[in-house]
Amino acid sequence: MSGQWGEGPARGDDEPGALTADGAAGGASGTPGAPVPGPRPGGRAEARRAAQGKPGPAKAGMPQAQAGPPTAGGGGRAAARAAARKPKRDVKKIVAWSAAGVLVLLAGAGGLIYYQLNGNIKSFDADAIAKDRPPEAQADADGNKPVNLLLIGSDSRGKNNSDLGGGEDGGARSDTTILLHVYADHKHAVGISIPRNAMVPIPSCKLPNGKWTKGSNSDLFNAAFSVGGTDEGNPACTQNTVEKLTGIRVDHTMVVDFQGFAAMTKAVDGVDVCLPEDIYEKDLNEKLTAKGAVVLKKGPQKVEGQPALDYVRLRHGIGDGSDIGRMKRQQAFISSLAAKIKKQGLNPTTLLPLANAATSSLTVDPGLDSADKLMSFGLSLRNIDLHDLKFVTLPWRYRTVDKNIDIVDADAKKLWDTLKADQTIDGQNATGEQPAEAPSPTAPPAVAATTATTPAAAAHAAAAGSPLADTKSVKVAVYTGTSATGMAGKAAEQLKAAKFTATAVGRADNLKYTTTMVQYGSGQKANAEKVAAVFPGAVVEPGTSAGVTVIVGKDFAAANGATAPGASGSASAAPSVPAVPQPLPSSLVADARSADDNICDNTTYGSGG
């Protein structure tokens, strides 16, 4: 392909200066000295004579008597137009048909674009997804549901990727893996970077030959993507590994390789990034003996194609040369890309070129295997504000036995529980429901927690317009703190009878609560006291979650006729709704990146190079 633009089609024979059949220029005889032919019949003058009823001039070789008004086939352009003139209604028909033709062409072009996108998209085998999976997230009272998207950047050297990747090794590895949790309100999202050299259990995964592996208790996280040893990688195995690691169901998985990534950056006309140091050729290729030239300069810059790929894959020459620093730059890059797309407008005009660039090298789960599904999912993210798009790194620590990483399980569990409860990392309720409003100063006094109000009395009072009447706006999460089965459901029923709104039913952090607890977040104490009136003897206390939370204890189970703990069912049959999340480590929250942060902030880790 020459890459040249502006080459038009060859001129036709009817163009001025076009060659005749014998190779001479049109409008002159090909034989020297040949007589110049006379003017062609017809023309504007003859057309005027025809319109006035006058005979035309005698033509060469034709008697004057035969000369006359030009026929439709012998007149000039004006005569031809006059002869071919039709009633106006026919002209309208022609115009209408032409307009319809244009619309058909436009629709056809759109169809071709979607056909092209559909043809580009590859999906992996649904049968390779594990059968033993975490439960699906449940929709809240308003029908809102969170979505978990697994983003994988593949370093496959297959096809043309070796030219961009700078390597010759076969197979594929997951260079980047981010679990993006889109909250139920679809106004908040958080991406969790999973270190590729973290040691994790790898579950049984399907091989290309149809057999399943035995799995491993401990292996590098990115080994999951390499299971099977193909250039396409094994995204289903990575998805299975993430679900086993997190206890969270992955709704969709998307894999982009080097080619797709480079094309995406070009489709948006580059992405703004920043580096604290100049990056040299040797930093990208340790095999070089000399430092080489600067390939990425210090400070802000716009990158696309190969330089963009170099930026997100860079490890050496900056910070401690670890994957931790690289993940920070990847988070900064995705934040900047999101800001660029948001600025251009999250609409089909913006998304189609981006999708066209990405889908040529995209592998997805069966749930995203068409252009319509991809576009619909992309448009569903349009209401996420950049400040509410956060990125964090899974809690980790360096190992002492090698250069790999261990996950800090206790802190990681707090993060997963926070996502399962659909709470943001800074403690906001993002279930999609509106938070309960604090009562106004003129509101009637709340009923004290010690008031002997039975559930039936509370429901009756609510309906009768007593101080408990305005309770429907108070939304309550309910968790069981006892091994007696069905207690959270019974508590939710009693809350609904008292005109409260129960938003979640699940299991608490343990099943040893003796007394029912009513916990409240900022500004929710009065509402918590209203809720406590439904549970005589309940203790009201501040909690770590937003809104109001009820944890029912053994006292509630006994009051509702439950048998000895565990007698009516196994405590292991826990509901799918998560435990009440514990506060996240302050270091994780402080280190989080918002998509609207300065592009030069938080782009490296450690010191040295």
C-alpha positions in Angstrom: 0.0 0.0 0.0 1.5 3.3 -1.1 -0.1 5.4 1.6 -0.5 8.2 -1.0 -3.7 10.3 -0.9 -5.3 12.5 -3.6 -5.0 10.1 -6.6 -8.2 10.6 -8.5 -9.7 8.2 -11.2 -8.5 8.3 -14.8 -10.4 10.8 -16.9 -13.1 9.4 -19.1 -13.2 9.7 -22.9 -15.7 12.5 -22.8 -13.4 14.8 -20.8 -11.6 17.6 -22.6 -8.2 16.4 -23.8 -9.1 12.8 -23.5 -7.5 10.5 -26.0 -9.5 9.2 -29.0 -9.5 5.6 -30.1 -6.4 6.2 -32.3 -4.5 7.9 -29.6 -4.9 11.5 -30.7 -6.2 14.2 -28.5 -10.0 14.5 -28.7 -11.3 17.5 -30.8 -8.7 17.1 -33.7 -8.2 14.5 -36.4 -5.6 11.9 -35.9 -4.3 12.5 -39.4 -2.2 15.6 -40.3 -4.0 17.9 -42.6 -7.4 16.3 -42.1 -10.3 18.7 -42.4 -11.7 20.1 -39.1 -15.2 18.8 -38.7 -18.0 21.4 -38.6 -20.0 22.3 -35.6 -22.2 19.5 -34.2 -25.9 19.6 -34.9 -28.1 21.3 -32.5 -26.8 23.7 -29.9 -28.3 26.7 -28.1 -29.1 28.7 -31.4 -30.9 25.8 -32.9 -32.8 25.3 -29.7 -33.9 28.9 -29.8 -35.1 28.5 -33.5 -37.1 25.4 -32.6 -38.8 27.3 -29.8 -39.7 30.1 -32.2 -41.0 27.7 -34.9 -38.2 28.6 -37.4 -36.5 26.0 -39.6 -32.9 25.2 -38.7 -30.1 25.7 -41.2 -29.4 23.0 -43.8 -27.0 20.4 -42.6 -24.1 19.2 -44.7 -25.3 16.7 -47.3 -29.0 17.4 -46.6 -31.4 19.4 -48.8 -32.9 22.5 -47.3 -36.4 21.0 -47.5 -35.4 18.3 -45.1 -34.0 20.7 -42.7 -36.4 21.7 -40.0 -37.0 21.7 -36.3 -34.5 19.4 -34.5 -35.7 16.1 -33.3 -35.3 14.9 -29.8 -32.3 13.0 -30.9 -30.6 15.7 -33.0 -31.0 18.8 -30.8 -28.5 20.4 -28.5 -28.6 20.3 -24.7 -31.3 22.9 -24.4 -33.4 21.2 -27.0 -32.9 17.9 -25.3 -34.0 19.4 -22.0 -37.0 20.9 -23.7 -37.9 17.6 -25.3 -37.4 15.7 -22.1 -39.3 18.2 -20.0 -42.0 16.4 -17.8 -44.8 17.6 -15.6 -43.7 18.8 -12.2 -45.2 15.9 -10.4 -42.8 13.6 -12.1 -40.0 15.7 -11.0 -41.2 15.5 -7.5 -41.3 11.7 -7.9 -37.7 11.7 -9.1 -36.6 13.9 -6.2 -38.5 11.7 -3.7 -36.9 8.6 -5.1 -33.5 10.2 -5.0 -34.0 11.3 -1.4 -35.1 7.8 -0.5 -32.1 6.4 -2.2 -29.8 8.6 -0.2 -31.5 7.4 3.0 -31.1 3.8 2.0 -27.5 4.4 1.3 -27.0 6.1 4.6 -28.8 3.3 6.4 -26.8 0.8 4.4 -23.5 2.5 5.4 -24.6 2.3 9.1 -25.4 -1.3 8.6 -22.1 -1.9 7.1 -20.4 -0.2 10.1 -22.3 -2.5 12.5 -21.6 -5.5 10.3 -17.9 -4.7 10.3 -17.9 -4.2 14.1 -19.8 -7.5 14.5 -17.4 -9.2 12.2 -14.4 -7.9 14.2 -15.6 -9.0 17.6 -14.4 -12.4 18.9 -15.9 -14.0 22.0 -14.5 -16.9 24.1 -16.3 -20.1 24.8 -19.1 -19.8 27.4 -18.5 -23.4 28.5 -15.0 -22.4 29.7 -16.5 -20.2 32.5 -16.6 -22.1 35.8 -20.0 -23.6 36.8 -19.3 -22.9 40.5 -19.5 -19.1 40.5 -20.4 -16.4 43.0 -24.1 -15.4 42.9 -25.3 -12.6 40.7 -25.7 -9.2 42.3 -29.4 -8.6 43.3 -31.2 -5.6 42.1 -32.2 -3.2 44.9 -35.7 -2.0 45.7 -35.6 0.5 42.8 -34.4 -2.2 40.3 -30.8 -0.9 40.1 -28.0 -3.4 39.7 -24.2 -3.1 39.8 -22.1 -4.4 36.9 -18.6 -5.9 37.2 -16.3 -5.6 34.1 -13.0 -7.4 33.9 -10.5 -5.5 31.7 -7.5 -7.4 30.4 -4.6 -6.0 28.4 -2.9 -8.9 26.6 0.7 -8.9 25.6 0.2 -11.5 23.0 2.9 -11.5 20.3 0.6 -13.2 17.8 -0.4 -11.6 14.5 1.1 -8.1 14.2 1.5 -7.6 17.9 5.2 -8.6 18.0 6.0 -5.4 16.1 4.5 -3.3 18.8 5.4 -5.5 21.8 9.1 -5.7 21.0 9.3 -9.4 21.8 9.4 -12.7 20.1 8.0 -15.0 22.8 4.9 -17.0 21.9 1.7 -17.3 23.9 0.1 -14.5 25.8 0.1 -13.0 29.2 -2.1 -10.5 31.0 -0.1 -7.3 31.1 -2.9 -5.4 32.7 -5.9 -6.6 34.7 -8.5 -4.2 36.2 -11.8 -5.2 37.8 -14.1 -2.3 37.1 -17.1 -2.2 39.5 -19.9 0.0 38.1 -22.2 0.8 41.1 -25.9 0.3 40.8 -26.6 4.0 40.5 -24.3 4.0 37.4 -22.9 7.3 38.6 -19.9 5.8 40.4 -17.3 3.3 39.4 -14.0 2.0 40.9 -11.3 0.1 39.1 -9.1 -2.3 41.1 -5.7 -3.1 39.6 -4.6 -6.7 40.3 -0.8 -7.1 40.3 0.2 -9.6 37.6 2.9 -11.1 39.8 0.6 -11.6 42.8 0.6 -15.2 44.1 -3.0 -16.4 44.0 -4.9 -19.7 43.7 -5.7 -20.7 40.1 -8.9 -22.8 39.8 -9.5 -25.5 37.2 -9.6 -24.1 33.7 -10.6 -25.4 30.3 -7.8 -26.1 27.8 -8.1 -25.7 24.0 -8.5 -29.5 23.7 -11.6 -29.4 25.9 -10.0 -30.9 29.0 -9.8 -29.1 32.3 -6.7 -28.5 34.4 -6.4 -29.5 38.0 -5.8 -25.9 39.2 -3.1 -24.7 41.6 -3.1 -23.5 45.2 -0.6 -20.8 44.5 0.7 -19.3 41.2 1.4 -16.0 39.5 -1.9 -14.2 38.7 -1.0 -13.7 35.1 -0.4 -17.4 34.7 -4.1 -17.9 34.4 -4.2 -16.0 31.1 -1.4 -18.3 29.8 -3.2 -21.6 30.5 -3.3 -23.5 27.2 -0.3 -21.6 25.7 -2.2 -20.0 22.8 -1.6 -16.5 21.3 -5.2 -15.7 22.1 -4.7 -16.3 25.8 -7.3 -17.7 28.1 -9.6 -14.9 29.3 -12.2 -17.4 30.8 -9.4 -18.8 33.1 -8.6 -15.2 34.2 -12.3 -14.6 34.9 -12.6 -17.8 36.9 -9.5 -16.8 38.9 -10.8 -13.3 39.7 -14.2 -14.7 40.8 -12.4 -17.2 43.1 -10.2 -14.5 44.4 -12.9 -11.9 45.1 -16.1 -13.8 45.6 -17.6 -11.4 43.1 -19.4 -12.4 39.9 -17.8 -11.0 36.8 -20.6 -9.9 34.5 -18.4 -9.1 31.5 -14.8 -9.7 30.4 -13.0 -7.7 27.7 -9.5 -8.4 26.3 -7.6 -5.8 24.2 -4.2 -6.7 22.7 -1.4 -4.3 21.6 -2.9 -3.6 18.2 -6.3 -2.8 19.6 -4.8 -0.5 22.3 -2.6 1.4 19.8 -5.6 1.8 17.4 -7.8 3.1 20.2 -5.3 5.8 21.2 -5.2 7.0 17.5 -9.0 7.0 17.3 -9.3 9.6 20.0 -6.4 11.7 18.6 -4.0 10.9 21.4 -4.1 10.8 25.2 -2.5 13.3 27.6 0.0 11.7 30.0 2.9 12.8 32.2 6.2 11.4 33.3 8.5 12.5 36.2 11.7 11.5 34.2 13.0 11.2 30.7 12.7 7.7 29.4 15.4 6.3 27.2 15.5 3.4 24.7 17.3 1.2 27.1 14.5 1.7 29.7 12.2 0.0 27.2 14.7 -2.7 26.1 17.2 -3.9 28.7 19.1 -5.8 26.0 20.5 -2.6 24.6 24.0 -1.8 25.8 23.8 2.0 25.5 21.3 4.4 27.0 20.1 5.5 23.6 17.8 8.3 22.7 14.9 9.8 24.7 11.7 8.1 23.6 9.3 9.6 26.2 10.2 13.1 27.5 9.8 14.3 31.1 6.5 16.2 31.9 3.1 16.4 30.2 2.8 15.2 26.6 0.3 13.6 24.2 0.9 10.0 23.1 -0.8 7.7 20.6 0.1 4.4 19.0 3.5 3.0 19.9 4.5 5.8 22.4 1.2 5.2 24.2 1.9 1.5 24.5 5.4 2.3 25.7 3.9 4.5 28.4 1.6 1.9 29.9 4.1 -0.9 29.6 7.1 1.0 31.0 8.7 -0.2 34.2 12.4 0.6 34.2 14.0 4.0 34.5 11.4 5.3 36.8 10.6 4.6 40.5 11.7 1.2 41.8 11.1 -0.4 38.4 8.2 -2.5 39.7 4.8 -3.4 38.4 3.3 -1.3 41.2 4.5 1.9 39.6 3.4 0.6 36.2 -0.1 0.0 37.5 -0.2 3.6 38.7 0.6 4.9 35.2 -2.0 2.6 33.7 -4.6 4.0 36.1 -3.5 7.5 35.1 -3.7 6.6 31.4 -7.2 5.1 31.6 -8.3 8.2 33.7 -6.9 10.5 31.0 -8.5 8.4 28.2 -11.9 8.5 30.0 -11.6 12.3 30.4 -10.8 12.6 26.6 -13.9 10.5 25.7 -16.1 12.3 28.1 -15.0 15.7 26.7 -15.7 14.5 23.1 -19.1 13.2 24.2 -20.2 9.7 25.1 -22.4 9.1 22.0 -22.3 6.9 18.9 -20.3 9.5 17.0 -17.5 9.2 19.5 -18.0 5.5 20.4 -18.2 4.1 16.8 -14.6 5.1 15.7 -13.4 3.9 19.1 -15.2 0.7 18.8 -14.1 0.2 15.3 -10.5 0.6 16.4 -10.8 -1.7 19.4 -12.9 -4.5 18.0 -10.3 -5.4 15.4 -8.3 -6.8 18.3 -11.0 -7.4 20.9 -12.1 -10.6 22.6 -15.1 -10.5 24.9 -17.4 -12.8 26.9 -20.5 -14.0 25.1 -22.6 -11.3 26.8 -20.8 -8.5 24.8 -20.4 -10.3 21.5 -22.1 -7.8 19.2 -21.8 -4.1 18.3 -25.2 -3.4 19.8 -24.3 -4.9 23.2 -20.9 -3.1 23.3 -22.5 0.3 22.4 -25.3 -0.2 24.9 -22.8 -1.0 27.6 -20.6 2.0 26.7 -23.6 4.4 26.7 -24.7 3.0 30.1 -21.6 4.6 31.6 -22.3 8.1 30.3 -23.5 9.5 33.7 -20.4 8.6 35.6 -18.6 11.8 36.7 -14.9 11.8 36.3 -14.4 12.6 40.0 -16.6 9.5 40.9 -14.4 7.2 38.7 -11.8 5.9 41.1 -8.8 3.6 40.8 -7.0 1.6 43.5 -4.5 -1.2 43.7 -5.5 -4.4 45.5 -3.8 -4.4 48.9 -0.4 -6.1 48.6 3.0 -6.6 50.1 6.4 -7.8 48.8 7.3 -11.3 49.5 10.5 -12.1 51.4 11.3 -15.4 49.4 11.2 -13.8 45.9 10.4 -10.7 44.0 6.7 -11.5 43.7 3.8 -10.1 45.7 1.4 -11.5 48.3 -2.1 -10.1 48.6 -3.0 -8.8 52.1 -6.1 -11.0 52.5 -7.7 -9.2 55.4 -7.6 -5.8 53.7 -8.5 -7.3 50.4 -11.6 -8.9 52.0 -12.7 -5.4 53.3 -12.4 -4.1 49.7 -14.4 -6.9 48.2 -17.1 -6.6 50.9 -17.3 -2.9 50.2 -18.0 -3.6 46.5 -20.5 -6.3 47.3 -22.4 -3.8 49.5 -22.2 -1.3 46.7 -20.5 1.3 48.9 -17.9 3.6 47.4 -14.4 3.6 48.9 -15.1 6.8 50.6 -18.2 5.4 52.3 -21.1 6.6 50.0 -24.1 4.5 49.4 -24.2 3.9 45.6 -27.0 1.3 45.4 -28.9 3.7 43.2 -31.4 4.6 45.9 -31.7 8.1 47.3 -30.3 8.3 50.8 -32.8 8.9 53.5 -33.3 12.5 54.5 -32.5 13.6 58.0 -35.7 14.9 59.8 -36.2 18.7 59.9 -35.9 20.6 63.2 -39.7 20.9 63.3 -40.4 17.3 62.9 -42.1 15.4 65.7 -39.7 13.8 68.2 -38.5 10.3 67.3 -39.7 7.4 69.4 -37.0 6.3 71.7 -35.3 2.9 71.3 -36.5 1.9 74.7 -40.2 2.5 73.9 -42.1 -0.8 74.1 -43.5 -0.7 70.6 -44.3 -4.1 69.0 -43.9 -4.5 65.3 -47.7 -4.6 64.8 -48.1 -1.4 66.8 -45.4 0.2 64.9 -47.0 -0.7 61.6 -50.4 0.6 62.9 -48.8 3.8 64.1 -47.2 4.4 60.8 -50.5 4.0 59.0 -52.3 6.2 61.5 -50.0 9.2 61.1 -48.1 9.0 64.4 -44.4 10.1 64.7 -43.5 6.9 62.8 -45.7 7.8 59.8 -43.1 9.3 57.5 -40.9 6.2 57.4 -41.1 5.1 53.8 -38.2 7.4 52.8 -36.0 5.6 55.5 -34.1 2.9 53.7 -32.7 0.1 55.8 -30.1 -2.6 55.1 -30.9 -5.8 57.1 -28.3 -8.4 58.0 -28.7 -11.5 60.2 -26.3 -11.8 63.1 -27.6 -15.2 64.3 -27.4 -18.7 62.9 -31.1 -19.2 63.1 -32.3 -19.1 59.5 -34.7 -16.7 57.9 -34.2 -14.0 60.5 -33.1 -11.2 58.2 -36.1 -11.9 56.0 -38.5 -11.7 59.0 -36.9 -8.5 60.0 -37.3 -7.0 56.6 -41.0 -8.1 56.6 -41.5 -6.3 59.9 -39.8 -3.2 58.6 -42.0 -3.2 55.5 -45.1 -3.6 57.7 -44.0 -0.5 59.6 -43.7 1.3 56.2 -39.9 1.4 56.1 -38.0 0.4 52.9 -35.7 -2.6 53.3 -33.0 -2.3 50.7 -30.8 -5.4 51.3 -31.1 -8.7 53.1 -27.9 -10.6 53.9 -25.5 -12.0 56.4 -23.5 -10.0 59.0 -19.8 -10.3 59.6 -20.4 -13.0 62.2 -23.4 -14.9 63.6 -22.8 -14.3 67.3 -24.8 -11.2 67.9 -26.8 -11.5 71.2 -28.6 -8.2 70.9 -30.1 -6.7 67.8 -28.1 -3.6 66.7 -29.4 -0.6 64.8 -26.4 1.3 63.3 -26.5 4.7 61.6 -24.3 6.8 59.4 -23.8 10.5 59.3 -27.1 12.4 59.9 -29.1 9.3 60.3 -29.4 8.9 64.1 -33.1 10.1 64.3 -34.0 7.6 61.5 -32.2 4.8 63.3 -34.2 5.5 66.5 -37.4 5.2 64.4 -36.2 1.9 63.1 -35.2 0.7 66.6 -38.9 1.1 67.6 -39.7 -1.9 65.5 -37.1 -4.0 67.4 -37.8 -3.7 71.2 -34.6 -3.8 73.1 -32.4 -3.0 70.1 -29.2 -1.0 70.7 -28.8 2.1 68.6 -25.1 3.1 67.9 -23.0 4.8 65.2 -21.9 2.6 62.4 -19.3 2.6 59.6 -21.9 2.5 56.8 -24.0 5.2 55.3 -27.7 5.2 56.1 -29.3 2.8 58.6 -28.3 -0.8 59.1 -30.0 -3.5 61.3 -28.2 -6.5 62.5 -30.6 -8.9 64.1 -29.4 -10.9 67.1 -30.4 -13.9 69.2 -33.0 -11.8 71.0 -34.9 -11.2 67.8 -34.6 -14.9 66.8 -36.0 -15.9 70.2 -38.9 -13.4 70.0 -39.8 -14.9 66.6 -40.0 -18.5 67.8 -36.7 -19.7 66.3 -35.3 -22.9 67.7 -31.7 -23.2 68.9 -29.2 -21.6 66.7 -28.5 -23.7 63.7 -31.3 -26.2 64.4 -33.6 -25.0 61.7 -31.0 -25.0 59.0 -27.3 -24.9 58.2 -25.6 -21.6 58.9 -23.5 -22.2 55.8 -26.5 -21.5 53.6 -25.7 -17.9 53.7 -27.6 -15.4 51.5 -25.8 -13.9 48.5 -25.9 -10.4 50.0 -22.6 -9.6 51.6 -21.5 -9.0 55.2 -21.5 -5.5 56.5 -18.2 -4.1 55.2 -15.5 -3.1 57.6 -13.7 0.3 57.2 -11.1 0.2 54.4 -7.4 0.8 55.2 -6.8 4.5 55.2 -3.7 4.1 53.0 -5.8 2.5 50.3 -8.3 5.3 50.3 -5.6 8.0 50.4 -3.8 6.4 47.5 -6.9 6.2 45.3 -6.8 8.1 42.0 -9.8 10.0 40.6 -10.2 10.3 36.9 -10.1 14.1 37.2 -6.8 14.1 39.1 -3.8 16.0 37.7 -2.1 13.7 35.1 1.3 14.3 36.6 0.3 13.1 40.1 0.8 9.6 41.5 2.5 8.1 38.4 5.3 6.1 40.0 6.2 4.1 43.1 9.4 3.8 45.1 12.7 5.4 44.2 15.7 4.5 42.0 15.5 3.4 38.4 
